[in-house]
Amino acid sequence: MNDEMIEMSKKDRDKLIANAMRGMYVSNNLNAGINSVDKVFKSIGRARTQSKDSIRNALKDPTTEANIKVLQNAVAIYKNSNGLLKQFINYLSNILTNDHFIVPIDMTKFKNKEDMWKKELETAKYLEMLKIKKNFIWMMEELITFGELYIYRDEYKDSINIVKIPQNLCYICGKDYNMLNKFAIDIGSITKKSLGYYPKEIQDVWLRKSEGRLKKDELIDNKYYVVSDKGVAFTLDEWGMKGVPYFAHILDYLMTLEDIEDLDTNSAVTDNFKLIQQLVPMDDKGNILIDHEAVGIYHENVKNAVPNGIGVVTSPMKINGVFLTDSKLKNLDYATKIKKSIYDVTGFNDDLFNGSKSSNEAIAMGSVVDTLLPLKIQSMFEAWINEVLKKNSKTKNWKVVFCKSTEYNNLNLVKNERENLAVYGSKKKYLALQGYTPLEALNIVLNEEMLDIGSKMLPMQTSHTLSSDGVGRPSNSDNPDSKTSTGESESE
């Protein structure tokens, strides 16, 4: 075998090896490209603690404890990260003004007027410590967010604290004779570090359990402690042991909307991205004419020279952009449709928040429908407050009445009540509708009565308030030149 044949064999061998390596490279990169589709999609979508599949599976049976926890965690996250859900919850929890006043249950229980004033003042002071107008807002927000609310009334001499108990530690274990929910709390899941947050009753039970002094019959399943009547639970499902978030059904829509918006953002970045391609010189047979290291050096030189927003690719093959559709416009259309679907499934008018149309009767009627859930929750809170008053010896002959006033109808209710006062109406209700608490209203009335403000603040003098004895508009008989019913001359 001569040297030429040996040399040819070497070239053929190198070519064979090169083709084999090239084939392996193409195959590996093809597989890598196919496997990267999921990674690319995930890079477009947002990272979440729960996936769409987990949310959908939880919604198939939202009554189990595990699924409820998944939905509650998701809503808690989206409440702070998603503007639509945050606005929905804030809207419903703040739509009521929580105006209220107190009325006696049995007037025969009072000895005299002074006794009644004294008892009413004590009740008003007690209600003032409960801070109804403030606490009802966050209580309603929590109940709408998680579908359940567990609170404990921690009373002191001069104040009352309404403590929220974490819903993941509790479940409703029954009802009392007034149909208020009683709840039990998982004592073992309370840590020593968080113990100081809880009321003294729960702290004492935790300490007794940790010291082995708690009897087994004091716990349910050797785990749950039934809280006294100072604790109460609320749920949107009257007979449920656990609550489902009110807006759990729109989580899937919110995730889809986020993905579409992220895809639209990604498309906007891509549309403004510039790409420079430099071709690697090759001969007619497809052989690269320059060294591989030289190709890398040229590539890095160009890449370092271009500004941000411009990419560089060095390849022996031409690169062409492929546009399947006018995706940017379609993404925007998809986002609009999904937002419309979210408003449809929630029942809110899509012109309510930053709408493009003017206000109309549909929006006004929609605002009435929007108050149905808050009013239902308010009635639950009202029953609880009245039960608290009933169990207190100083306030047991009084009850709270809410005005069912909202941010929409408050001005009309004030106007109607003012007109009712001319015939028959409640001044307590009138003052309540103006935002005064029972204690404020009572003190205002007593204070103005003692100062005799009514006699000092007389109406301004006009022709309608003055007498006819030489003051005010003269009568026709006093003016012989008058020709008209108003006393004016026809010649004037």
Secondary structure as UniProt FT lines:
FT   HELIX           3..35
FT   HELIX           37..44
FT   HELIX           52..60
FT   TURN            62..63
FT   HELIX           65..81
FT   HELIX           83..94
FT   STRAND          100..104
FT   HELIX           107..109
FT   HELIX           113..130
FT   HELIX           132..146
FT   STRAND          148..155
FT   STRAND          160..164
FT   HELIX           167..169
FT   STRAND          170..175
FT   TURN            177..178
FT   STRAND          181..186
FT   HELIX           187..189
FT   TURN            192..194
FT   HELIX           195..197
FT   HELIX           200..210
FT   TURN            211..212
FT   HELIX           216..218
FT   TURN            221..223
FT   STRAND          224..226
FT   TURN            229..230
FT   STRAND          231..235
FT   TURN            238..239
FT   TURN            246..247
FT   HELIX           248..250
FT   HELIX           251..271
FT   STRAND          274..279
FT   TURN            284..285
FT   HELIX           292..305
FT   TURN            308..309
FT   STRAND          310..315
FT   HELIX           327..346
FT   TURN            350..354
FT   HELIX           361..370
FT   HELIX           372..390
FT   TURN            393..397
FT   STRAND          398..402
FT   TURN            407..409
FT   HELIX           410..420
FT   TURN            421..423
FT   HELIX           427..433
FT   TURN            434..435
FT   HELIX           438..451
FT   HELIX           453..456
FT   TURN            463..465
FT   TURN            477..478
FT   TURN            480..481
FT   TURN            485..486
FT   TURN            490..491
//
